């Protein structure tokens, strides 16, 4: 999902990864955008909860000169739609929790493959985080990638804090900003049905692709094409 705010100057694309991943998941998309001369950055998403991650991302967006096209994959979509309402230069309903949205999916099987872990919180107590069972990673996240590649991604996955699923979302940026969405029809993690319904609710321009959850890894050209469409739209928009 991407949210944009039209303004003067060339837009910078900010790629925000989702849960159980890192910024390298955008490598294929980055190469294609850079080949078109598009300014692009892919920061590390802390994966500690919607409120904290959105504040971090909003601070990063505000330091980028000129307009921004913010692109979020999966949980990264919740982060950017909250961050974009806080940043001055740039999809989830207010009060909604991601855990509730995923639980409503008939396509998602993520919950059956989660492994509960712990990490030390600031107060000295143990907090909960989740990872995907490496034995289930290929099936749930990356069914259209070779098993060997999925195994590598499973080994380097970054766990996500439980707060990411239970933090209530703030006012969504899609209520005031144009948006685009790429829906992987074979998504068994977030669930293609939930991803599609959220994109429809946001009034996004939707592109459907035969892909697993890791669509930017398995189908980088399709994702890059939609981002370029958004960049063109922002670049040609009149100044406000």
Secondary structure, 3 states (H helix, E strand, C coil): CEEECCCCCCCEEEEECCCCCCHHHHHHHHHHHHHCCCCEECCCCCCCCHHHHHHHHHHHHHCCCCCEEEEECCHHHHHHHHHHHHCCCCCCCCCCCHHHHHHCCCCCCHHHHEEEEEEECCCCCEEEEEEECHHHHHHHHCCCCCHHHHHHHHHCCCCEECHHHHCCCCCCHHHCCCEEEEEECCCCCCCHHHHHHHHHHCCCEEEEECCCCCHHHHCHHHHHHHHHHHHHHHHCCCCC
